[in-house]
Amino acid sequence: MISRPNVKINLGLNVLRKRADGYHDLETLFVPCFEISDVLEIVSGDDYSRTLSHLMSAYGEGSIAQAVSPDGKLMITIARREGVDWDPLQDLCARAYCLLGRDYSLPPVKIFLEKLSPVGAGLGGGSSDAAFALKMLNSIFSLGLDDSSLAGYASELGSDCAFFVHNRPMFGEGRGEKLSAFPIDSIDFGQEDGSSCRYVLKLVVPDGVAVSTAEAYKGIVPGIPEISLREILAMPVEQWKGLLSNDFENTVFKAHPELERIKQSLYDSGAVYASMSGSGSSLFALYDRE
């Protein structure tokens, strides 16, 4: 089975308070973005892979990493143009398999991941891979898990993983794992029926700039905004500038001033609204299609 895990952007992101468990309570609107996606294949046992030959021919020796779990039940292959600088067995796709294996007797599998989404860009590519892996394993082995159950597993892997189980605009609270539907039909974020939307999304991923979540949280001062995020999102998009904010911009822009310049250039080019996504470094802009 092959899928194409897409990335996400955040429309607004408020860091509200620090929790006793060391995490932070936040509120944000997760929106899927289909401009960038990875390619994920999972096959059972000795089944034939339809992507391995492409990976081997398209990527050099230093761009592919492979590993086999100690029990021999999982083999994972990851290809990334910039190289794979993490343990493949600690990749969220591998952890997704192990997580389900805790509660279900899963047969051996082989996972092949072509990593096209940027790392450290605030787009949730790794979380998306994990959520799609959970959904694929559920389907391949007929586990019968509904979206609510899959989201429960996903939230154990990462704060924004559960969003990708639903993969439609969702309002996130708590660590980001508490989700509620929040339809937004005015923005074309790459969905099949997006051509009728008034606003079109442009995604910008700066070269050579990666921001870790830990770096983004340095200097963050949590607080409750005067106007709630839900209230702002209910306003016309033309009113979002100056109201709809991402709290991480304060710290990330100080460390990477070039990102603030990119944001301003998006406004200079006619964007109705522009922002950094998540903890950065990617940015996006909304343009009026009319």
Backbone bond lengths (Angstrom), bond angles and torsions (degrees), N, CA, C in turn:
res aa  C-N    CA-C-N  psi(-1)  N-CA   C-N-CA  omega(-1)  CA-C   N-CA-C  phi
1 M - - - 1.461 - - 1.524 109.38 -
2 I 1.328 114.95 136.26 1.465 121.20 -179.03 1.526 109.07 -121.77
3 S 1.326 116.43 136.93 1.462 121.35 173.90 1.523 108.90 -135.98
4 R 1.325 115.48 169.69 1.462 121.28 -179.63 1.529 109.15 -127.59
5 P 1.332 116.25 87.92 1.466 120.28 -179.20 1.531 111.70 -64.12
6 N 1.323 115.79 120.17 1.460 121.57 -179.13 1.520 110.78 -89.13
7 V 1.330 116.45 170.71 1.461 121.78 178.84 1.528 109.68 -96.95
8 K 1.348 116.35 -174.38 1.456 121.48 178.74 1.522 109.31 -139.31
9 I 1.329 114.83 164.06 1.461 120.62 167.39 1.520 107.37 -125.10
10 N 1.333 115.25 166.72 1.459 121.50 176.32 1.518 109.46 -113.98
11 L 1.318 116.13 123.34 1.460 120.75 170.97 1.527 106.96 -93.09
12 G 1.312 115.70 98.36 1.453 121.87 -175.59 1.515 111.12 77.73
13 L 1.333 116.27 142.73 1.459 120.40 176.33 1.524 107.65 -155.21
14 N 1.326 116.03 109.59 1.454 121.90 179.79 1.524 109.67 -109.97
15 V 1.334 116.41 127.16 1.462 121.88 174.61 1.528 106.17 -93.60
16 L 1.316 116.79 109.40 1.462 122.09 -168.14 1.522 114.03 -87.03
17 R 1.330 116.78 -44.35 1.470 119.56 -174.97 1.529 109.11 -165.41
18 K 1.338 115.19 156.41 1.462 119.77 173.85 1.509 108.79 -90.16
19 R 1.320 116.57 138.96 1.453 122.47 -175.76 1.523 110.74 -97.03
20 A 1.321 114.98 163.74 1.457 120.78 179.70 1.527 112.20 -63.74
21 D 1.363 116.48 -25.83 1.469 119.83 -178.79 1.519 113.04 -85.41
22 G 1.347 116.71 5.05 1.459 120.62 177.98 1.512 114.52 93.72
23 Y 1.332 117.42 -15.47 1.458 121.17 175.82 1.530 109.60 -83.15
24 H 1.318 115.58 178.40 1.456 121.30 177.16 1.523 110.09 -120.28
25 D 1.325 116.05 143.08 1.454 120.70 168.70 1.518 108.28 -80.48
26 L 1.318 116.40 136.03 1.457 120.74 -179.81 1.519 109.86 -141.45
27 E 1.295 115.79 170.59 1.459 121.78 171.76 1.520 108.04 -139.11
28 T 1.321 115.86 138.21 1.455 121.32 -177.48 1.517 109.03 -161.57
29 L 1.311 116.07 160.46 1.461 120.12 171.14 1.523 107.71 -108.44
30 F 1.329 115.65 112.89 1.461 121.05 175.42 1.528 108.81 -81.14
31 V 1.316 115.35 132.66 1.460 120.81 178.06 1.529 108.23 -131.05
32 P 1.328 119.05 127.86 1.467 119.78 177.94 1.524 110.73 -67.03
33 C 1.312 115.40 146.40 1.466 121.59 177.04 1.519 107.10 -130.72
34 F 1.324 115.86 125.04 1.463 120.64 -172.97 1.532 112.97 -104.09
35 E 1.329 117.08 13.42 1.463 119.73 177.72 1.527 111.82 -70.10
36 I 1.329 116.68 -29.90 1.461 122.18 -178.80 1.519 108.50 -129.26
37 S 1.319 116.56 136.83 1.463 119.86 174.86 1.524 109.34 -150.21
38 D 1.326 115.21 151.03 1.450 121.40 172.38 1.525 108.77 -86.59
39 V 1.314 116.67 175.20 1.459 121.81 173.79 1.526 107.00 -121.99
40 L 1.326 115.90 120.19 1.460 121.59 -175.23 1.530 109.36 -122.79
41 E 1.310 115.80 125.05 1.466 120.97 175.97 1.527 108.70 -122.50
42 I 1.327 115.98 135.91 1.462 122.04 174.32 1.525 107.61 -128.69
43 V 1.324 115.85 126.57 1.458 120.42 177.52 1.513 109.05 -126.42
44 S 1.296 116.34 150.15 1.461 122.36 -177.69 1.524 110.79 -91.89
45 G 1.319 114.99 136.99 1.459 121.24 173.02 1.514 114.05 53.02
46 D 1.320 115.88 -122.46 1.462 121.67 -177.19 1.524 112.57 -97.24
47 D 1.330 117.58 16.45 1.463 119.92 -179.99 1.525 110.72 -60.43
48 Y 1.323 115.21 154.25 1.469 122.84 -176.05 1.523 110.61 -78.37
49 S 1.321 116.28 134.48 1.462 121.52 176.06 1.516 110.31 -88.20
50 R 1.326 116.21 134.63 1.465 121.34 177.75 1.521 112.41 -93.48
51 T 1.337 117.91 -5.34 1.472 119.73 -177.23 1.527 113.30 -114.12
52 L 1.321 118.29 -16.30 1.463 120.54 -173.27 1.525 112.44 -60.77
53 S 1.329 117.30 -43.42 1.470 118.87 -178.37 1.526 111.09 -62.68
54 H 1.334 116.97 -37.78 1.465 120.06 176.64 1.526 110.44 -63.25
55 L 1.328 117.19 -44.88 1.462 120.12 -179.04 1.526 110.80 -61.45
56 M 1.317 116.73 -42.57 1.457 120.86 -177.14 1.532 112.06 -68.25
57 S 1.323 116.65 -33.07 1.461 119.41 -179.32 1.525 112.44 -85.64
58 A 1.340 117.46 -27.71 1.469 120.80 -174.79 1.521 113.42 -91.39
59 Y 1.333 117.82 -20.58 1.457 121.14 -174.78 1.517 110.79 -120.16
60 G 1.333 115.94 138.99 1.447 121.39 178.89 1.514 111.83 -75.79
61 E 1.328 114.82 174.21 1.464 120.89 -175.27 1.530 111.96 -58.02
62 G 1.324 117.42 -40.35 1.457 120.48 -177.70 1.506 114.28 -78.01
63 S 1.327 117.94 -1.96 1.456 121.61 -176.79 1.523 112.88 -106.58
64 I 1.326 116.95 2.77 1.463 121.17 -179.02 1.522 109.48 -124.93
65 A 1.317 115.80 134.24 1.464 121.17 176.13 1.522 108.46 -125.90
66 Q 1.327 116.57 137.66 1.460 122.03 179.51 1.516 109.56 -131.89
67 A 1.325 115.49 149.69 1.467 119.99 177.35 1.522 109.21 -155.60
68 V 1.316 114.85 155.15 1.465 122.44 176.84 1.519 107.82 -125.36
69 S 1.326 116.51 134.28 1.458 120.69 -179.38 1.527 110.39 -65.32
70 P 1.333 118.12 154.24 1.479 120.71 -177.99 1.523 113.67 -55.71
71 D 1.338 117.51 -32.22 1.463 119.51 179.90 1.522 113.04 -85.74
72 G 1.339 116.35 -2.39 1.457 120.72 177.06 1.516 115.09 77.20
73 K 1.324 117.84 4.86 1.468 119.66 -176.07 1.528 112.99 -84.62
74 L 1.312 117.34 -18.32 1.466 120.45 -176.67 1.519 110.45 -129.00
75 M 1.324 115.51 126.63 1.456 121.00 168.61 1.518 106.85 -118.28
76 I 1.319 116.90 131.15 1.457 120.62 -179.24 1.517 109.97 -127.95
77 T 1.327 115.31 135.83 1.462 123.39 177.91 1.519 107.72 -123.36
78 I 1.334 117.02 126.82 1.467 121.84 179.82 1.523 108.55 -124.31
79 A 1.326 116.57 129.73 1.462 122.03 176.73 1.525 108.66 -118.12
80 R 1.317 115.37 130.58 1.475 121.06 179.31 1.517 108.05 -148.76
81 R 1.321 116.21 130.12 1.454 121.36 -174.54 1.526 111.80 -55.86
82 E 1.320 117.06 -39.28 1.465 121.18 -178.34 1.524 113.15 -82.24
83 G 1.315 117.35 -0.71 1.455 121.42 -177.16 1.518 111.25 95.97
84 V 1.311 116.62 158.93 1.470 122.77 -178.51 1.525 107.59 -109.41
85 D 1.336 116.64 105.90 1.455 120.56 -175.61 1.528 112.08 -103.63
86 W 1.334 116.08 30.03 1.460 120.37 174.15 1.520 108.87 -136.91
87 D 1.321 115.95 160.69 1.458 121.97 179.40 1.530 108.78 -69.29
88 P 1.329 118.66 118.26 1.466 119.98 -179.52 1.527 113.49 -54.33
89 L 1.336 117.39 -32.57 1.462 119.83 -179.91 1.522 112.50 -72.51
90 Q 1.345 116.71 -12.60 1.460 120.90 174.45 1.529 111.60 -100.03
91 D 1.332 116.89 0.47 1.453 119.60 174.92 1.525 109.20 -61.12
92 L 1.316 116.83 147.33 1.461 120.00 -176.30 1.529 112.72 -62.14
93 C 1.318 117.99 -26.84 1.472 119.80 175.65 1.524 110.73 -65.35
94 A 1.334 115.96 -44.38 1.459 120.03 177.95 1.522 110.22 -64.92
95 R 1.308 116.83 -40.43 1.465 120.52 179.71 1.533 110.76 -66.98
96 A 1.321 117.24 -31.27 1.464 120.44 176.89 1.528 110.38 -63.79
97 Y 1.323 116.28 -43.21 1.466 120.40 177.65 1.527 110.64 -62.12
98 C 1.327 116.49 -45.34 1.467 120.21 -179.47 1.524 111.13 -65.51
99 L 1.328 116.90 -35.57 1.458 120.48 -179.79 1.524 111.19 -64.45
100 L 1.323 117.09 -46.23 1.461 119.88 176.96 1.530 110.62 -67.48
101 G 1.332 116.30 -33.19 1.457 120.36 179.00 1.516 113.26 -65.67
102 R 1.321 115.99 -17.34 1.459 120.42 175.97 1.530 111.45 -66.21
103 D 1.334 115.85 -33.33 1.463 120.69 -175.17 1.528 113.68 -111.94
104 Y 1.339 116.83 -14.32 1.463 120.18 -177.79 1.524 109.48 -131.67
105 S 1.312 115.97 149.76 1.457 120.82 177.99 1.531 108.10 -86.20
106 L 1.310 116.02 89.84 1.463 120.77 -176.09 1.530 110.86 -87.51
107 P 1.326 117.65 137.80 1.467 120.78 173.96 1.536 109.85 -68.13
108 P 1.316 117.57 168.11 1.465 120.95 175.50 1.536 110.79 -61.79
109 V 1.335 116.30 146.24 1.460 121.13 178.50 1.523 110.09 -137.62
110 K 1.317 113.85 161.45 1.461 121.90 170.58 1.527 107.41 -121.24
111 I 1.325 115.44 131.77 1.467 121.99 -179.40 1.520 108.60 -114.90
112 F 1.332 115.63 132.34 1.466 121.76 177.40 1.528 107.48 -125.01
113 L 1.337 116.08 120.02 1.459 121.59 -176.67 1.520 110.54 -122.93
114 E 1.326 116.10 117.87 1.461 120.72 171.32 1.523 106.51 -96.01
115 K 1.338 115.66 108.86 1.462 121.82 -171.99 1.526 109.78 -89.26
116 L 1.336 115.57 99.44 1.462 122.02 -179.21 1.523 112.19 -103.34
117 S 1.326 116.98 -21.92 1.461 120.18 178.71 1.525 109.51 -77.67
118 P 1.339 117.41 145.06 1.470 120.64 -177.38 1.520 111.99 -72.37
119 V 1.317 115.40 150.02 1.464 122.27 177.24 1.531 108.47 -95.54
120 G 1.332 117.15 138.70 1.461 120.77 179.12 1.509 113.19 71.95
121 A 1.343 116.50 32.66 1.465 120.56 -177.34 1.516 112.85 -114.54
122 G 1.333 117.87 0.78 1.458 119.89 179.49 1.513 113.81 73.98
123 L 1.324 117.04 21.87 1.465 121.50 -177.41 1.530 112.82 -106.53
124 G 1.312 117.43 -4.51 1.462 120.38 175.06 1.508 115.53 70.26
125 G 1.335 117.77 28.20 1.460 119.81 -177.11 1.515 113.44 -59.60
126 G 1.332 117.60 -43.76 1.456 120.60 179.59 1.522 112.31 -65.70
127 S 1.329 116.18 -38.92 1.465 120.59 177.69 1.526 110.73 -64.54
128 S 1.330 115.75 -38.65 1.457 120.21 178.19 1.527 110.75 -64.13
129 D 1.333 116.73 -44.42 1.464 120.35 177.41 1.523 110.73 -56.00
130 A 1.335 116.72 -43.81 1.462 121.58 -178.40 1.517 111.51 -63.78
131 A 1.332 116.34 -46.60 1.460 119.94 -178.61 1.523 111.28 -64.37
132 F 1.329 116.43 -42.02 1.458 119.67 178.62 1.533 110.40 -65.86
133 A 1.335 117.20 -36.24 1.468 119.74 176.89 1.524 110.81 -62.31
134 L 1.331 116.49 -42.68 1.472 119.92 177.54 1.525 110.61 -60.05
135 K 1.338 116.28 -45.32 1.468 119.66 -178.62 1.523 111.04 -65.66
136 M 1.315 117.08 -38.63 1.460 120.41 -179.51 1.521 111.38 -68.24
137 L 1.322 117.32 -44.50 1.462 120.96 178.26 1.525 110.79 -62.26
138 N 1.324 115.92 -38.92 1.465 120.85 176.92 1.522 110.75 -59.80
139 S 1.331 116.03 -41.06 1.461 120.91 -178.95 1.528 111.99 -75.17
140 I 1.316 117.01 -46.26 1.466 121.00 -176.72 1.526 111.27 -59.81
141 F 1.332 115.88 -42.25 1.470 119.78 -174.07 1.522 112.89 -104.83
142 S 1.345 116.18 12.88 1.476 121.74 174.00 1.527 111.79 48.94
143 L 1.333 115.45 53.93 1.462 119.95 -177.77 1.526 112.27 -78.46
144 G 1.327 117.25 -19.25 1.453 120.80 176.13 1.514 115.02 76.40
145 L 1.329 117.87 21.05 1.462 121.08 -179.59 1.521 110.41 -81.40
146 D 1.334 117.49 132.33 1.460 120.28 175.19 1.526 109.45 -85.62
147 D 1.327 116.52 175.81 1.465 120.39 -175.74 1.523 112.05 -60.51
148 S 1.323 116.81 -36.26 1.458 119.74 179.82 1.528 110.96 -63.37
149 S 1.316 116.60 -42.88 1.470 120.33 179.04 1.520 110.94 -68.10
150 L 1.338 116.90 -42.00 1.460 120.36 178.21 1.524 110.97 -62.79
151 A 1.341 117.04 -39.77 1.466 121.06 178.58 1.524 110.42 -63.65
152 G 1.328 117.11 -34.62 1.458 120.44 176.79 1.517 111.71 -62.40
153 Y 1.328 116.69 -45.18 1.458 120.08 175.62 1.533 110.61 -63.96
154 A 1.317 116.35 -43.60 1.462 120.71 -177.19 1.523 112.04 -60.17
155 S 1.331 116.52 -38.87 1.464 119.67 -178.28 1.523 112.05 -65.40
156 E 1.337 117.35 -19.82 1.458 120.50 175.40 1.531 111.50 -74.76
157 L 1.314 116.43 -19.87 1.464 120.83 -177.75 1.522 113.06 -93.01
158 G 1.326 117.81 -26.35 1.459 120.63 -179.19 1.512 111.31 179.83
159 S 1.323 115.68 155.23 1.462 120.39 -173.34 1.519 113.42 -63.52
160 D 1.342 117.69 -32.06 1.465 119.35 -177.96 1.529 112.73 -106.10
161 C 1.339 117.34 6.78 1.468 119.85 -179.16 1.525 111.88 -64.12
162 A 1.337 116.82 -39.71 1.467 119.95 -175.37 1.516 111.51 -61.41
163 F 1.335 116.60 -32.39 1.471 119.20 179.64 1.522 111.01 -56.58
164 F 1.325 117.38 -41.42 1.460 120.70 -174.44 1.524 112.74 -71.26
165 V 1.320 117.76 -16.29 1.463 119.49 172.47 1.528 109.12 -64.23
166 H 1.329 116.81 -41.97 1.467 122.19 179.57 1.533 110.94 -82.36
167 N 1.348 115.93 -43.22 1.463 123.22 174.71 1.529 113.14 56.63
168 R 1.303 116.25 41.52 1.455 123.46 171.76 1.525 106.99 -144.85
169 P 1.327 120.00 163.84 1.468 119.98 -176.58 1.522 111.76 -51.93
170 M 1.331 115.18 123.31 1.462 121.43 -177.66 1.525 109.22 -138.43
171 F 1.326 115.95 135.14 1.460 121.12 176.11 1.515 108.08 -82.22
172 G 1.349 116.51 123.71 1.447 121.89 -176.67 1.515 112.39 -106.32
173 E 1.325 115.89 134.57 1.462 121.93 177.27 1.522 108.78 -134.18
174 G 1.351 116.73 -178.37 1.453 119.97 -173.17 1.515 108.95 65.47
175 R 1.331 118.13 -132.16 1.465 121.52 174.12 1.530 111.23 -78.74
176 G 1.329 115.56 -3.34 1.458 121.83 -173.66 1.505 111.37 115.35
177 E 1.340 116.11 -5.67 1.462 120.89 -176.74 1.525 113.11 -90.48
178 K 1.331 117.61 -14.65 1.463 120.96 177.51 1.521 107.58 -88.12
179 L 1.319 116.14 109.82 1.461 121.26 -168.63 1.521 111.72 -118.66
180 S 1.324 114.54 144.28 1.466 120.63 173.38 1.517 107.88 -141.58
181 A 1.335 115.55 145.64 1.464 120.46 -177.62 1.519 110.46 -61.19
182 F 1.316 116.37 139.86 1.468 121.93 179.05 1.525 107.57 -145.99
183 P 1.320 117.75 81.51 1.474 120.26 -177.29 1.526 111.55 -59.08
184 I 1.305 115.22 138.15 1.461 120.80 174.64 1.523 106.68 -142.57
185 D 1.324 116.35 109.29 1.461 120.25 -169.86 1.521 114.09 -110.03
186 S 1.332 117.21 10.70 1.466 119.18 -177.76 1.519 112.96 -96.38
187 I 1.347 117.61 -6.52 1.465 121.04 -173.37 1.524 110.76 -117.41
188 D 1.311 115.67 130.24 1.458 122.51 174.53 1.524 108.09 -88.94
189 F 1.342 116.80 101.65 1.461 120.06 178.81 1.525 111.34 -104.89
190 G 1.338 115.07 23.81 1.455 120.69 173.82 1.500 114.25 101.86
191 Q 1.339 117.47 6.05 1.458 120.44 178.56 1.522 110.89 -72.72
192 E 1.322 116.86 162.99 1.460 121.09 -173.36 1.526 112.55 -60.33
193 D 1.332 117.69 -35.70 1.456 120.59 -177.66 1.522 112.45 -99.63
194 G 1.336 117.25 22.12 1.459 120.75 -173.69 1.510 115.66 -75.50
195 S 1.323 117.97 -13.32 1.465 119.86 -174.97 1.527 112.99 -65.78
196 S 1.323 116.84 -17.87 1.462 119.42 179.65 1.522 112.54 -90.14
197 C 1.332 117.68 -3.12 1.464 121.53 -178.56 1.532 110.21 -77.19
198 R 1.309 115.65 150.19 1.468 119.94 -176.86 1.524 112.13 -73.96
199 Y 1.346 117.11 -36.01 1.463 120.29 -174.11 1.517 110.44 -110.90
200 V 1.324 115.04 140.19 1.453 121.01 179.78 1.526 108.60 -112.26
201 L 1.322 115.61 142.26 1.467 122.34 -176.17 1.522 110.73 -96.67
202 K 1.330 115.68 135.83 1.467 121.85 172.10 1.516 108.04 -120.25
203 L 1.324 116.79 127.12 1.459 122.53 -179.07 1.520 109.62 -104.37
204 V 1.324 116.60 136.74 1.466 122.36 179.44 1.527 108.57 -124.95
205 V 1.329 116.57 122.48 1.464 121.72 177.97 1.530 107.60 -117.09
206 P 1.335 118.13 102.80 1.472 120.85 -177.49 1.522 111.84 -63.53
207 D 1.307 116.58 139.01 1.463 121.22 177.94 1.526 110.29 -71.31
208 G 1.315 114.98 137.14 1.458 120.15 170.76 1.512 116.33 73.77
209 V 1.324 118.25 12.30 1.470 120.53 179.20 1.526 108.35 -121.83
210 A 1.321 115.96 113.94 1.462 121.70 176.34 1.521 108.15 -123.01
211 V 1.316 116.30 137.79 1.465 121.53 -178.19 1.521 108.48 -124.52
212 S 1.324 116.53 121.29 1.463 119.84 176.64 1.522 109.36 -79.37
213 T 1.326 115.71 155.77 1.459 119.74 178.33 1.527 110.81 -61.21
214 A 1.335 116.46 -38.85 1.463 120.22 179.11 1.522 110.89 -61.16
215 E 1.334 116.70 -41.67 1.464 120.34 178.45 1.524 110.60 -63.59
216 A 1.329 116.46 -41.07 1.467 120.14 -177.48 1.525 111.71 -65.12
217 Y 1.333 116.96 -33.26 1.470 120.07 -177.95 1.522 113.11 -77.56
218 K 1.342 117.62 -16.07 1.460 119.71 179.67 1.531 109.61 -63.75
219 G 1.312 116.58 125.06 1.461 120.41 178.24 1.509 114.42 86.56
220 I 1.342 117.77 -3.02 1.461 120.83 178.36 1.535 109.63 -66.05
221 V 1.318 116.21 131.39 1.463 122.20 174.17 1.528 107.43 -113.58
222 P 1.334 117.70 102.30 1.467 119.97 -177.30 1.525 111.45 -62.42
223 G 1.312 115.77 152.94 1.461 120.03 178.22 1.521 111.26 -174.10
224 I 1.327 115.61 157.30 1.457 121.69 178.87 1.526 108.65 -90.27
225 P 1.325 119.56 122.33 1.467 121.16 -178.81 1.528 111.92 -69.34
226 E 1.324 115.10 155.27 1.462 120.21 179.87 1.526 111.17 -65.82
227 I 1.336 116.30 -37.33 1.466 121.46 178.04 1.518 107.54 -114.54
228 S 1.310 117.24 127.59 1.463 119.88 -177.07 1.527 110.57 -66.52
229 L 1.322 114.46 154.91 1.464 120.16 -179.55 1.527 110.99 -61.44
230 R 1.311 117.41 -39.83 1.464 120.17 179.76 1.533 110.67 -61.27
231 E 1.329 116.76 -39.40 1.465 119.90 179.33 1.527 111.05 -64.12
232 I 1.320 116.46 -42.72 1.463 120.01 -178.69 1.527 110.80 -66.22
233 L 1.327 116.50 -43.11 1.458 120.08 -178.84 1.529 112.09 -64.80
234 A 1.329 116.70 -23.07 1.467 120.24 177.50 1.520 112.41 -78.24
235 M 1.329 116.77 -12.43 1.464 120.97 179.26 1.530 110.03 -79.08
236 P 1.335 118.28 161.51 1.466 120.50 173.73 1.525 110.78 -58.81
237 V 1.322 117.35 145.32 1.464 121.96 -177.26 1.527 111.34 -55.80
238 E 1.327 117.67 -33.27 1.465 121.07 -179.69 1.520 112.65 -61.82
239 Q 1.317 117.62 -18.17 1.462 121.20 -179.43 1.528 113.26 -96.46
240 W 1.324 117.66 -1.74 1.457 119.94 -175.73 1.526 112.94 -70.11
241 K 1.320 118.06 -33.94 1.465 120.68 -177.88 1.523 109.67 -58.27
242 G 1.309 116.61 127.26 1.458 121.52 -179.48 1.517 113.80 88.54
243 L 1.337 116.97 -13.22 1.468 120.78 179.80 1.527 112.21 -115.50
244 L 1.331 115.78 -45.95 1.468 120.91 -178.12 1.527 108.26 -85.92
245 S 1.325 116.42 108.62 1.464 119.97 -171.59 1.521 111.86 -123.27
246 N 1.323 114.08 161.05 1.461 123.28 173.24 1.526 106.22 -116.35
247 D 1.331 117.27 112.12 1.465 120.68 -175.22 1.517 113.12 -60.23
248 F 1.324 118.15 -23.95 1.462 120.20 -179.05 1.535 112.08 -70.50
249 E 1.318 117.72 -20.11 1.460 118.91 -179.48 1.527 111.45 -59.19
250 N 1.326 118.05 -35.13 1.467 120.57 -177.20 1.515 112.03 -57.59
251 T 1.333 117.15 -44.68 1.455 119.87 -177.78 1.530 112.09 -85.29
252 V 1.330 116.91 -40.17 1.467 119.89 -175.97 1.529 111.10 -68.58
253 F 1.320 118.21 -39.60 1.461 120.69 -179.70 1.526 111.69 -65.33
254 K 1.339 117.09 -31.51 1.471 119.43 177.18 1.524 110.87 -66.12
255 A 1.326 116.07 -38.84 1.467 120.32 -179.87 1.525 112.25 -79.81
256 H 1.329 116.41 -28.27 1.471 121.19 -177.17 1.536 108.85 -133.76
257 P 1.316 117.76 75.23 1.472 120.38 -176.32 1.520 114.13 -60.67
258 E 1.320 117.42 -19.71 1.463 119.60 178.38 1.523 111.16 -64.54
259 L 1.333 116.74 -27.16 1.467 119.78 178.47 1.524 111.47 -69.49
260 E 1.311 116.40 -37.28 1.455 119.85 176.82 1.526 110.52 -65.73
261 R 1.330 115.79 -36.19 1.478 119.48 177.84 1.530 110.42 -66.69
262 I 1.321 116.81 -37.75 1.464 119.57 177.90 1.528 110.05 -64.38
263 K 1.330 116.32 -42.57 1.466 119.60 178.68 1.530 110.61 -58.79
264 Q 1.330 116.11 -44.83 1.459 118.87 179.93 1.528 111.15 -64.65
265 S 1.327 116.70 -35.88 1.470 119.72 179.30 1.524 111.15 -65.18
266 L 1.329 116.93 -31.23 1.463 120.22 177.23 1.526 110.43 -66.79
267 Y 1.326 116.19 -41.95 1.465 119.04 175.24 1.530 110.89 -64.86
268 D 1.328 115.97 -39.79 1.473 119.62 179.64 1.528 111.42 -63.06
269 S 1.338 116.37 -26.75 1.459 120.01 -178.75 1.528 112.60 -86.68
270 G 1.335 116.19 2.86 1.462 119.41 175.10 1.504 116.23 107.28
271 A 1.336 117.92 9.57 1.457 120.25 179.78 1.528 110.83 -63.84
272 V 1.319 115.13 140.57 1.464 120.68 174.28 1.518 109.99 -77.34
273 Y 1.340 115.71 -34.58 1.461 121.36 179.00 1.521 108.69 -149.85
274 A 1.328 116.77 142.56 1.462 121.68 177.72 1.521 108.95 -142.99
275 S 1.338 115.60 148.93 1.462 119.78 -177.80 1.517 109.71 -163.41
276 M 1.327 114.82 163.36 1.450 120.90 168.45 1.527 107.58 -83.32
277 S 1.322 117.19 148.85 1.462 120.93 178.37 1.519 110.15 -98.53
278 G 1.325 116.55 131.68 1.451 120.83 176.63 1.510 111.90 55.04
279 S 1.332 115.98 -134.42 1.455 121.03 -179.96 1.527 112.19 -90.10
280 G 1.354 117.11 11.27 1.454 120.63 178.57 1.527 111.45 82.22
281 S 1.325 115.70 167.92 1.449 129.29 20.25 1.539 114.75 -103.42
282 S 1.305 118.54 0.10 1.456 120.13 -177.56 1.523 110.93 -72.27
283 L 1.321 115.39 153.75 1.453 122.65 176.02 1.513 108.56 -129.96
284 F 1.332 115.50 162.44 1.456 119.45 177.13 1.514 109.15 -144.57
285 A 1.316 115.18 161.06 1.458 121.44 179.06 1.511 109.50 -139.33
286 L 1.311 115.56 149.06 1.465 122.80 174.93 1.523 108.63 -109.98
287 Y 1.319 116.10 129.65 1.456 122.37 179.16 1.519 109.97 -118.91
288 D 1.301 115.63 142.61 1.469 121.07 175.99 1.514 108.71 -72.03
289 R 1.319 117.62 122.78 1.454 121.73 -178.20 1.521 112.27 -70.35
290 E 1.333 116.12 -25.22 1.469 120.16 -175.64 1.513 112.30 -73.71
